[in-house]
Amino acid sequence: MEKNFNLYSENKLELNHLREKLKNFKDILKNQQIIENKCFKLWEKDYLKIYNKNHVQIDLYLYLCFIYFIGHVLIAKFFFKKKINLVEKKNSPNYFLKIEKELQEFDIKCKIFELKYFKPLLDLNQKDFNRFCSLISKTLYLLEKLAIDPEYYFDFIFQSIIPKKIRHNTGEFYTPPFLARKMIDFSYKLGERVLDPCCGSGNFLIIILKTILNSNLSNEEKISAINNIYGFDINPVSVYMAKINFLLLLDEKYAKIKINIYNIDSLHPDSSFINEKFDLIIGNPPWYTFKDIDSLKKQESIKILAEKLEIKPTPKNLLNTEISTIFFYHSNEVYMNNNSKIFFVMTKGVITGSHTSKFRNFNRFNSLQIWKFDNHFKSLFKIDFICIFAKKTNKNYKRRKLEIPCFKFTIEDNFKDFHYFENLTLNIKSKDILIPYNIKQYEERLHTKKLITESKFRKLIAIKESTYKNLFHKGADLNPRNLIFVDSKSTGNSLVRINPDERVFKRAKYPWKNKEFKNEIVEQSNIFKAIKSTELVKFFIYDFYNVFLPLSKTDLSFNYGALHKNSQSFYKKINEIYLKLKKITTNNQSLMENLNRWGKLINLRQIGEIKVVYNNSGSILKSAVIQGDYIISGDLSYYTTLDLDEAYYLSAILNSPLITEQIRIIKSSRHIFKKPFNFPIKRFNPHKKYHQILVNLGKEGEKSAQIVKNNLLKKKKIISKFLFKEELNRKISQTLNEIDKIVKLELSS
């Protein structure tokens, strides 16, 4: 049963109300010409190094400003033990300045209030300043009502007011205290030098600090142990929050200890920290990928680091580079001594995805251990996650037998609904050994395939590459769809009137979710038929799309000057829209370059009359034979053949439930791509009895699908994919059983 993790969702209305009231200050700041203020400009300059450009706006500034001044009140209330009254009608900026001065006079050995970004808020008129203080007061009241420990106030506020789309774009996923505590109990020994390289508001460091303070160590030993706690974060406000959280936990006899939390990009540390070594690296590094970065400079930096650390994915997988894997290996190289420990929360994709095959070599790591979590935790991060523990070794493994202990954790079943800050006990539900299903060597580099349990490994029939692997190709990335997928109506004289196809907007994302043209006229010769996986069922594609492409229908060549005037004019228009809206990190200099990325559109395979296609992602493999002049889109893989029987032979095999079962064992999440050909599918031989039987079964499956389509069209004009699949599955069950029997024999022989 899946449990409901939440940040006290029963108070969501109250939180939303506070957030909306805070948003009202946006117009006030605009009227103050905040964007011209030197403090705002400094903030903007620094935060463009952290967040994407479209997020570094007044909204984010306002959210962080709110957090900054809440920090002042927390110092006053919990460190200086003062009574707080922010609902007075004459609140003064001097209240906050006085707190800063008092802390400075207390001689704390770290700078807390050093951020100058947010001073403009102190210049609000009296009425607006009172409203701002009132919001702080109401927020603190809510936190007290929720009975959250003060050292987790920032965690709650940050996740509650900073929109997910901003946090998740930079991979900011906070770790619940109960998970951080479990990891620390396993890995930390009192007195060790420990670093959280992306500490956020300090959840891991807080628990280590509590562990020290609650220990039986002498005061001198406690001070020594606290001095060994380090936290780095690229976000100045995160560092600010973590420092204050430390102060909230330290009483006067420890308060003058130096707090080693620094505003540092741990991937590019200051020279003063480059030689620092630690016994334990622990934390939750950012969960974002190369394609989420909107700076060419940052992307180049990540590419260089990934190459240096020998974990850079292949070119076609580069966009999926997991930044957390860079942190893992970089920590080994820069911050760890031999036998130092590392323990990270990471996405599950790092042990399953093809883009992390070099990461899984675990070169210069040993004593590996992986923690997984059952369905009780599914709503915790909304992303499948794991914890990886390892120790550094100076051994440079070229190839080794990987056997990694894996523990699956659960919680007590009597918890139906529980909160992020609840003190939960994690129990081991099961233990497995994880091994790679295969290890391949490409260009002198090892690629360790997905880690699977030994029991699943035993279920694999055979792992041997088929000769078809190099014959199937991914289709063309026909994007942005809102610019080229069209509804067309003939106007005579070989011309058509086009409008955007409504179907492509269902899952469209910014900035490609707007209708950019209406009633445009283009030449009929530039309207192509295209197929996508969305209309693919077993043995059949039941519909197609019309796509505008500025290409020759003869050979798919592109010659802008040779286009007829209407198509030329329309291409010019959508090309300008594309160039205006594309990411700055996208190297393509035209829409046509984007459409033909990796040469997937303009090639002879696309104009072949007989093709076999299958879906590149999903939980079930589906395949169909396509006859005619159809362009294949990038969510499908395809093979062009001159032999129709070969096409039906392959379609039968690829529709086999047995193949789907085998793929599920070795594939990562929903991605399929070339996984079917990691199994020994033989080249078609028309003289082999079983091959001919598979041809006939492939044709039989297609015939059944056509009958289902005809029956559905008699009832409705628009086909429901759900109903189609339901009817088809009933009709082809016997066909699939017969296919499975032969495929099992073929793969085993």
C-alpha positions in Angstrom: 0.0 0.0 0.0 1.3 3.4 -0.9 1.6 5.8 2.0 0.8 9.5 1.8 3.9 11.6 2.6 3.2 15.3 2.8 4.3 18.6 4.2 1.2 18.9 6.4 -1.2 19.1 3.4 -4.2 19.7 5.6 -2.9 23.3 6.0 -2.5 23.7 2.2 -5.3 26.3 2.0 -3.6 28.4 4.7 -0.3 28.1 3.0 -1.7 29.0 -0.4 -3.3 32.0 1.1 0.0 33.2 2.6 1.8 32.6 -0.7 -0.8 34.6 -2.6 -0.5 37.5 -0.1 3.2 37.4 -0.5 2.8 37.6 -4.3 1.0 40.9 -3.9 4.3 42.5 -3.0 5.5 41.8 -6.6 3.7 44.9 -7.9 4.9 47.0 -5.0 8.5 46.1 -5.8 7.9 46.8 -9.5 6.6 50.2 -8.6 9.8 50.8 -6.6 11.8 50.0 -9.8 13.4 47.2 -8.0 15.0 45.8 -11.1 17.1 49.0 -11.3 18.2 48.7 -7.7 21.9 47.7 -7.3 21.1 45.2 -4.6 18.6 43.4 -6.9 21.1 43.5 -9.8 23.7 41.9 -7.6 21.2 39.2 -6.6 20.3 38.7 -10.2 24.0 38.3 -11.2 24.7 35.8 -8.5 21.5 33.8 -8.9 21.9 33.4 -12.7 24.8 31.1 -11.7 22.3 28.9 -9.9 18.8 29.0 -11.5 17.7 29.2 -15.1 17.2 32.6 -16.6 13.4 32.4 -16.8 13.3 31.7 -13.1 15.6 34.6 -11.9 12.7 37.1 -11.7 11.1 39.3 -9.1 9.0 36.3 -7.8 12.0 34.3 -6.8 13.7 37.4 -5.3 10.6 38.0 -3.2 10.4 34.4 -1.9 14.1 34.4 -0.9 13.7 37.9 0.7 10.8 36.5 2.8 13.0 33.6 4.0 15.9 36.0 4.7 13.8 38.2 7.1 12.2 35.2 8.7 15.7 34.2 9.6 16.1 37.4 11.6 13.0 36.6 13.6 14.1 33.0 14.3 17.4 34.3 15.7 15.5 36.7 18.0 13.0 34.1 19.1 15.1 31.0 19.6 18.6 32.2 20.0 18.1 35.4 22.0 14.8 34.0 23.5 12.9 37.2 22.8 9.2 37.7 22.7 8.1 38.4 19.1 5.4 40.9 18.2 5.2 41.7 14.5 1.6 42.6 14.4 2.1 46.1 15.7 1.1 49.0 13.5 4.5 50.6 13.7 7.0 48.0 12.9 10.3 49.5 11.9 13.2 48.3 9.7 15.3 49.0 12.7 13.9 45.9 14.3 15.7 43.7 11.8 18.9 45.9 11.9 18.9 45.6 15.7 18.9 41.8 15.5 21.8 41.9 13.1 23.8 44.3 15.4 23.1 42.1 18.5 24.3 39.0 16.8 27.4 40.8 15.6 28.1 42.0 19.2 27.7 38.4 20.4 30.9 37.6 18.5 29.6 34.6 16.5 32.5 33.2 14.6 30.7 33.2 11.2 29.0 35.8 9.2 25.2 35.4 9.2 23.7 38.6 7.9 26.1 39.2 5.1 23.6 39.1 2.2 23.0 42.6 0.9 20.5 41.6 -1.8 17.4 42.1 0.3 17.9 45.6 1.8 15.3 47.2 -0.6 12.6 45.6 1.5 13.6 47.8 4.4 12.6 50.8 2.2 8.9 49.9 2.0 6.5 52.5 3.2 5.1 51.9 6.7 1.8 50.4 5.5 3.5 47.9 3.2 6.2 47.1 5.7 3.6 46.3 8.4 1.9 43.9 5.9 5.2 42.2 5.2 5.9 41.8 8.9 2.3 40.5 9.4 3.0 37.8 6.8 6.1 36.7 8.7 4.1 36.6 11.9 1.3 34.5 10.4 3.9 32.1 8.9 5.6 31.6 12.3 2.2 31.1 13.9 1.4 28.3 11.4 4.7 26.6 12.0 4.2 26.6 15.8 0.7 25.2 15.2 2.2 22.4 13.2 4.6 21.5 16.0 7.6 21.4 13.7 11.0 21.7 15.4 12.5 25.2 14.8 15.6 23.8 13.0 13.2 22.5 10.3 11.2 25.8 9.8 13.3 26.8 6.8 12.9 23.4 5.2 9.2 23.7 5.5 9.1 27.3 4.3 11.4 26.7 1.4 9.4 23.8 0.0 6.1 25.5 0.7 6.7 28.8 -1.0 9.3 28.2 -3.7 7.4 26.7 -6.7 8.3 23.1 -7.5 9.1 24.0 -11.1 11.9 26.3 -9.9 13.3 23.9 -7.2 13.1 20.8 -9.4 14.6 22.5 -12.4 17.9 22.8 -10.4 17.4 19.5 -8.7 16.6 20.8 -5.3 14.9 17.9 -3.4 15.1 18.2 0.3 15.7 15.1 2.4 13.2 14.2 5.2 14.9 14.1 8.6 14.0 10.4 9.2 15.9 9.3 6.1 18.9 11.6 6.8 18.9 10.1 10.4 19.0 6.5 9.1 21.8 7.3 6.7 23.8 9.1 9.5 23.3 6.3 12.0 24.7 3.9 9.4 27.7 5.9 8.2 28.8 8.5 10.8 31.2 8.0 13.7 31.6 10.7 16.3 34.5 13.0 15.6 34.8 12.2 11.9 35.4 15.1 9.4 32.2 15.2 7.4 31.0 17.2 4.4 27.7 17.7 2.8 28.7 19.2 -0.6 25.1 20.5 -1.3 23.8 21.1 2.1 20.7 23.1 1.5 19.2 24.2 4.8 21.4 21.6 6.5 19.2 18.6 7.2 22.1 16.1 7.3 24.3 18.5 9.2 21.6 19.2 11.8 21.3 15.5 12.6 25.0 15.1 12.9 25.1 18.2 15.2 22.3 16.7 17.3 24.1 13.4 17.5 27.2 15.1 18.9 25.3 17.3 21.4 23.4 14.3 22.7 26.5 12.1 23.0 28.5 11.3 26.1 31.6 13.2 24.8 33.2 15.8 27.0 32.6 19.5 26.1 36.0 19.7 24.5 35.4 16.6 22.5 32.0 17.9 21.4 33.6 21.2 20.3 36.2 19.3 18.3 33.6 17.1 16.7 31.4 20.1 15.8 34.4 21.8 14.2 34.7 18.8 11.9 31.2 19.4 10.4 31.3 21.1 7.0 28.6 22.2 4.5 28.9 23.7 1.1 26.2 25.1 -1.1 26.1 27.2 -4.2 23.0 29.0 -3.0 23.8 31.9 -0.6 20.3 31.7 1.0 20.7 28.0 1.6 24.0 28.7 3.4 22.2 31.4 5.4 19.5 29.0 6.4 21.9 26.2 7.4 24.0 28.6 9.6 20.9 29.9 11.4 19.8 26.3 12.0 23.1 25.6 13.7 22.7 28.6 15.9 19.2 27.5 16.9 20.7 24.2 18.2 23.8 25.6 20.0 23.4 27.0 23.5 25.8 29.8 24.8 28.7 27.5 25.7 28.9 26.3 22.1 27.5 29.3 20.2 31.0 30.8 19.6 32.2 27.7 17.8 33.2 28.4 14.2 30.4 27.2 11.9 32.0 25.7 8.8 29.2 26.3 6.3 30.3 28.0 3.1 28.9 29.5 0.0 30.9 27.3 -2.4 30.2 25.4 -5.6 31.6 22.1 -4.5 32.3 21.1 -8.1 34.6 24.1 -8.4 35.8 24.8 -4.8 37.9 27.8 -3.8 41.6 27.2 -3.7 41.5 27.3 0.1 39.3 24.2 0.1 40.8 22.3 -2.8 43.0 20.2 -0.5 40.4 19.6 2.3 39.8 15.9 2.9 36.9 14.3 4.8 36.1 10.9 6.4 32.5 11.0 5.2 30.7 12.7 2.3 27.0 12.6 2.8 24.0 14.4 1.3 21.5 14.7 -1.5 23.1 16.2 -4.6 21.0 17.9 -7.2 18.7 15.8 -9.2 18.8 17.4 -12.6 20.4 16.6 -16.0 22.6 18.2 -18.6 19.6 19.3 -20.7 18.1 21.3 -17.8 21.1 23.6 -17.8 20.5 26.8 -19.8 24.0 28.1 -19.9 26.5 27.0 -22.5 29.4 27.8 -20.1 27.9 25.6 -17.4 27.2 22.8 -19.9 30.8 22.9 -21.2 32.1 22.8 -17.6 29.9 19.7 -16.9 31.1 18.0 -20.1 34.8 18.6 -19.1 34.2 17.2 -15.6 32.3 14.2 -16.8 35.1 13.4 -19.3 37.8 13.9 -16.7 36.0 11.6 -14.3 35.5 9.0 -17.0 31.7 8.9 -16.7 30.7 11.1 -19.7 27.8 9.4 -21.5 27.9 8.6 -25.2 27.0 11.6 -27.5 23.4 10.5 -28.0 23.0 10.2 -24.2 24.9 13.4 -23.3 21.7 15.5 -22.6 20.7 12.9 -20.0 23.9 13.3 -18.0 22.9 13.0 -14.3 24.6 15.9 -12.4 24.5 13.9 -9.2 26.8 11.3 -10.7 29.4 14.1 -11.3 29.1 15.0 -7.6 29.6 11.3 -6.6 32.9 10.8 -8.6 34.1 14.4 -8.0 33.9 13.8 -4.3 36.1 10.8 -4.7 38.7 12.7 -6.5 38.7 15.9 -4.5 37.4 15.4 -1.0 38.1 11.8 0.0 41.1 10.0 1.3 41.6 6.3 0.7 38.9 4.4 2.7 36.8 7.6 3.2 33.0 7.0 2.9 30.4 8.5 0.7 26.6 8.2 1.1 24.2 9.9 -1.3 20.5 10.0 -2.0 20.2 9.7 -5.8 17.6 8.9 -8.5 17.1 5.3 -9.2 18.1 6.0 -12.8 21.8 5.9 -11.9 21.6 2.1 -11.4 19.3 1.4 -14.3 19.8 4.0 -17.2 22.0 3.5 -20.2 23.2 7.1 -19.7 24.9 6.1 -16.4 26.6 2.9 -17.7 30.1 4.4 -17.0 29.0 5.6 -13.6 28.2 2.0 -12.7 31.8 0.9 -13.3 32.3 2.3 -9.7 35.9 2.8 -10.5 37.9 3.6 -7.4 35.0 2.6 -5.2 34.5 -0.5 -3.1 32.3 -1.7 -0.1 29.3 -0.7 -2.1 25.8 -0.9 -0.7 22.5 0.2 -2.1 19.3 1.1 -0.3 15.9 0.9 -2.0 12.5 1.7 -0.6 9.1 0.1 -1.0 5.8 1.6 -2.3 5.2 3.4 1.1 7.8 6.0 -0.1 6.5 6.6 -3.6 5.1 10.0 -2.9 8.2 11.1 -1.0 10.1 12.7 -3.9 7.6 11.8 -6.8 10.7 10.3 -8.4 12.1 6.8 -7.7 15.1 7.2 -5.5 17.8 5.1 -3.9 20.7 5.6 -1.5 24.2 4.6 -2.5 27.0 4.0 0.0 30.7 3.3 -0.9 34.2 3.7 0.2 37.1 5.1 -1.7 39.9 2.8 -2.9 43.0 3.7 -4.9 42.5 0.6 -7.0 41.7 1.5 -10.6 39.4 -1.4 -11.6 39.5 -2.2 -15.3 37.0 -5.0 -15.0 35.6 -6.7 -12.0 32.7 -8.9 -10.8 30.2 -6.5 -9.3 28.0 -7.9 -6.5 26.3 -5.2 -4.6 24.3 -5.8 -1.4 20.9 -4.1 -1.7 18.5 -3.6 1.2 14.9 -2.7 0.7 13.3 -0.6 3.5 9.8 -0.2 4.7 7.9 1.4 7.5 5.4 0.1 10.0 2.0 -0.7 8.4 0.0 1.0 11.0 1.1 4.4 9.5 -1.5 5.3 7.0 -0.8 9.0 6.6 2.4 10.5 7.9 4.3 13.7 7.6 7.7 14.6 6.2 9.0 15.7 9.6 7.7 12.6 11.5 10.2 10.5 13.4 9.7 7.3 11.5 11.6 4.0 12.0 12.8 2.3 8.8 12.9 -1.4 8.8 14.6 -3.8 6.4 12.0 -5.6 4.3 14.3 -7.7 2.1 17.9 -8.1 1.0 19.2 -8.9 -2.5 22.4 -8.9 -4.4 22.5 -6.6 -7.4 24.6 -7.5 -10.4 24.9 -6.0 -13.9 23.0 -8.0 -16.6 26.0 -7.4 -18.9 29.3 -5.5 -19.1 30.3 -4.3 -22.6 33.4 -2.5 -23.8 33.2 0.3 -26.4 36.2 2.2 -27.5 38.4 1.1 -24.6 35.7 2.2 -22.0 33.6 -0.3 -20.0 29.9 0.2 -19.9 28.2 -1.6 -16.9 24.6 -2.4 -17.8 21.6 -2.1 -15.5 21.9 -3.6 -12.1 19.4 -6.3 -11.4 18.8 -8.9 -8.8 20.3 -12.4 -9.1 16.8 -13.9 -9.3 15.9 -11.7 -12.3 19.3 -12.5 -13.9 18.4 -16.2 -13.8 15.1 -15.4 -15.7 17.0 -14.0 -18.7 16.9 -16.5 -21.5 20.0 -15.3 -23.3 22.1 -12.1 -23.6 23.6 -11.9 -27.0 23.3 -9.1 -29.5 21.2 -9.6 -32.6 22.5 -8.5 -36.0 19.3 -6.5 -36.3 20.6 -4.1 -33.6 22.5 -2.0 -36.1 19.7 -2.1 -38.7 17.0 -0.5 -36.6 17.2 3.3 -36.2 15.4 5.9 -34.1 13.0 8.1 -36.1 13.2 11.8 -36.6 12.7 14.3 -33.8 9.8 16.1 -35.4 9.8 19.0 -32.9 8.5 21.5 -32.1 5.3 19.9 -33.0 3.2 23.0 -32.6 5.1 24.5 -35.6 4.8 21.6 -38.1 2.0 19.2 -37.2 -1.0 20.4 -39.1 -4.6 19.9 -40.2 -4.8 20.6 -43.9 -7.6 21.3 -46.4 -7.2 21.5 -50.1 -7.9 24.9 -51.7 -7.2 23.7 -55.3 -4.2 24.4 -57.5 -2.0 22.1 -55.4 -2.4 24.3 -52.4 -3.7 23.6 -48.9 -4.8 25.7 -46.0 -3.2 24.6 -42.7 -3.8 25.1 -39.0 -2.1 23.5 -36.0 -3.2 19.9 -35.2 -5.1 20.0 -31.9 -3.8 16.6 -30.9 -0.3 17.8 -30.3 -1.2 20.3 -27.6 -2.4 17.7 -25.0 1.0 17.3 -23.5 2.8 20.4 -24.9 5.2 22.2 -22.7 6.4 25.8 -22.5 7.5 27.4 -24.8 5.9 25.1 -27.4 2.3 25.1 -26.3 1.0 28.0 -28.2 -0.7 28.1 -31.6 1.7 30.1 -33.6 -0.2 30.3 -37.0 -3.7 30.2 -38.5 -5.1 29.6 -41.9 -1.7 29.6 -43.6 -1.4 28.5 -47.3 1.3 26.1 -48.4 2.0 23.8 -51.3 0.5 20.3 -51.0 3.9 18.8 -51.9 5.3 19.9 -48.5 2.6 18.0 -46.5 4.0 14.6 -45.4 2.3 11.7 -43.6 4.0 10.9 -40.2 3.3 8.3 -37.6 3.9 8.4 -33.9 3.9 5.8 -31.1 0.7 7.4 -29.7 -1.3 5.6 -32.4 0.6 2.3 -32.2 -1.0 -0.9 -30.8 0.2 -4.5 -31.3 0.5 -5.2 -35.0 -1.1 -1.9 -36.1 -0.9 1.9 -36.5 -4.5 3.1 -36.5 -3.9 6.7 -37.5 -1.3 9.2 -38.8 -0.5 12.9 -38.8 0.0 15.5 -41.4 3.3 17.3 -41.1 4.7 20.4 -42.9 8.3 19.7 -44.0 10.3 22.0 -46.4 11.7 18.9 -48.2 11.5 17.3 -51.6 9.2 14.2 -51.6 11.6 12.5 -54.0 14.6 12.2 -51.8 13.8 14.3 -48.7 16.5 16.9 -49.6 16.3 20.4 -48.3 16.8 23.4 -50.6 15.2 26.6 -49.3 15.7 28.4 -52.6 13.9 25.7 -54.5 10.7 25.8 -52.3 7.6 27.2 -53.8 6.7 30.7 -52.6 4.0 29.8 -50.1 5.9 27.0 -48.4 9.1 29.2 -48.4 7.2 32.0 -46.7 5.7 29.7 -44.1 9.0 28.0 -43.4 10.6 31.4 -42.9 7.9 32.3 -40.4 8.1 29.2 -38.3 11.9 29.2 -38.5 12.0 32.7 -37.0 9.6 31.6 -34.2 11.9 28.6 -33.5 15.0 30.7 -33.3 13.3 33.1 -31.0 12.0 30.5 -28.5 14.7 27.8 -28.5 17.0 27.3 -25.6 20.2 29.3 -25.7 22.1 26.0 -25.1 20.6 24.5 -28.3 23.3 24.6 -31.0 21.0 24.2 -34.0 21.0 27.3 -36.1 17.7 26.7 -37.8 14.5 24.7 -37.5 15.6 22.4 -40.3 18.8 21.6 -38.4 16.7 20.7 -35.4 14.3 18.5 -37.4 17.2 16.6 -39.0 19.2 16.2 -35.8 21.6 13.2 -36.1 20.5 12.9 -39.7 17.3 11.1 -38.6 15.0 12.8 -41.0 16.9 13.2 -44.3 18.0 9.7 -45.2 17.0 7.0 -47.6 15.6 4.8 -44.8 12.7 7.3 -44.2 11.5 7.0 -47.8 11.5 3.1 -47.8 8.1 1.6 -48.7 8.2 -1.2 -46.1 9.1 -0.6 -42.5 8.9 -2.3 -39.2 8.3 0.0 -36.2 8.2 -0.4 -32.5 7.8 2.0 -29.5 11.0 3.5 -27.9 9.4 3.7 -24.5 6.6 2.2 -22.4 5.9 -0.8 -20.3 4.8 -3.1 -23.3 6.7 -3.5 -26.5 4.4 -3.0 -29.6 5.3 -3.4 -33.2 3.7 -3.0 -36.6 4.5 -3.3 -40.3 4.1 0.0 -42.2 3.6 0.1 -46.0 3.7 3.4 -47.8 5.4 6.8 -47.7 5.3 7.6 -44.0 7.8 9.6 -42.0 8.7 7.8 -38.7 8.9 10.1 -35.7 11.5 9.9 -32.9 9.3 8.0 -30.4 9.6 5.0 -32.7 12.5 2.9 -33.9 12.3 1.3 -37.4 13.9 -0.9 -39.9 13.4 -0.5 -43.7 13.4 -3.7 -45.7 12.6 -4.8 -49.2 11.1 -8.1 -48.0 7.6 -7.8 -46.7 7.8 -11.3 -45.1 10.9 -10.2 -43.1 8.8 -7.3 -41.8 6.0 -9.5 -40.6 8.6 -12.0 -39.1 10.1 -9.1 -37.0 6.7 -7.7 -36.1 5.6 -11.1 -34.7 8.8 -11.4 -32.6 8.7 -7.8 -31.3 5.0 -8.3 -30.3 5.9 -11.4 -28.3 4.9 -11.0 -24.6 8.1 -13.0 -23.8 10.2 -10.3 -25.4 8.4 -7.7 -23.3 9.1 -9.7 -20.1 12.8 -10.0 -21.0 13.1 -6.3 -21.8 11.5 -5.3 -18.5 14.3 -7.1 -16.7 17.0 -5.1 -18.5 15.5 -1.8 -19.4 15.6 1.4 -17.4 12.3 2.9 -16.3 10.2 3.3 -19.5 13.0 3.4 -22.0 13.2 0.6 -24.6 15.3 1.8 -27.6 17.5 -1.0 -28.8 16.9 -3.3 -25.9 15.0 -6.0 -28.0 18.3 -6.7 -29.8 20.3 -7.5 -26.7 18.6 -10.9 -27.3 19.7 -13.2 -30.1 16.9 -12.5 -32.6 18.1 -14.3 -35.8 18.2 -12.9 -39.3 15.1 -13.8 -41.3 15.5 -17.0 -43.4 12.5 -17.7 -45.7 13.6 -21.3 -45.8 13.2 -21.9 -42.1 9.9 -23.4 -41.0 9.6 -21.4 -37.8 10.4 -18.2 -39.5 7.6 -18.7 -42.0 5.2 -19.6 -39.2 6.1 -16.3 -37.5 5.5 -14.4 -40.8 2.0 -15.9 -40.9 1.3 -15.1 -37.3 2.5 -11.5 -37.9 0.0 -11.2 -40.8 -2.7 -12.8 -38.7 -2.1 -10.2 -35.9 -2.4 -7.3 -38.3 -5.6 -8.7 -39.8 -7.1 -9.0 -36.4 -6.2 -5.4 -35.6 -7.8 -4.2 -38.9 -11.0 -6.0 -38.0 -11.0 -4.3 -34.6 -10.5 -0.9 -36.2 -13.3 -1.4 -38.6 -15.7 -2.5 -35.9 -14.8 0.5 -33.7 -15.3 2.9 -36.6 -18.8 1.6 -37.2 -19.6 2.7 -33.6 -17.7 6.0 -33.4 -15.8 8.3 -35.7 -12.9 8.8 -33.3 -11.1 5.7 -32.0 -10.3 5.3 -28.3 -6.9 3.8 -27.9 -8.0 2.2 -24.6 -11.0 0.4 -26.2 -8.8 -0.5 -29.2 -6.2 -2.2 -27.0 -8.9 -3.9 -24.9 -10.7 -5.4 -27.9 -7.4 -6.3 -29.7 -5.9 -8.1 -26.7 -8.9 -10.4 -26.5 -8.7 -11.1 -30.2 -5.0 -11.8 -30.5 -4.3 -13.7 -27.2 -4.1 -17.1 -29.0 -1.8 -15.6 -31.7 0.5 -14.2 -29.0 0.7 -17.6 -27.2 1.7 -19.3 -30.5 4.3 -16.6 -31.1 5.8 -17.0 -27.6 6.3 -20.7 -28.0 8.3 -20.2 -31.2 10.3 -17.2 -29.9 11.3 -19.1 -26.8 12.6 -21.9 -29.0 14.4 -19.5 -31.3 16.1 -17.6 -28.5 17.2 -20.7 -26.7 18.7 -22.5 -29.7 
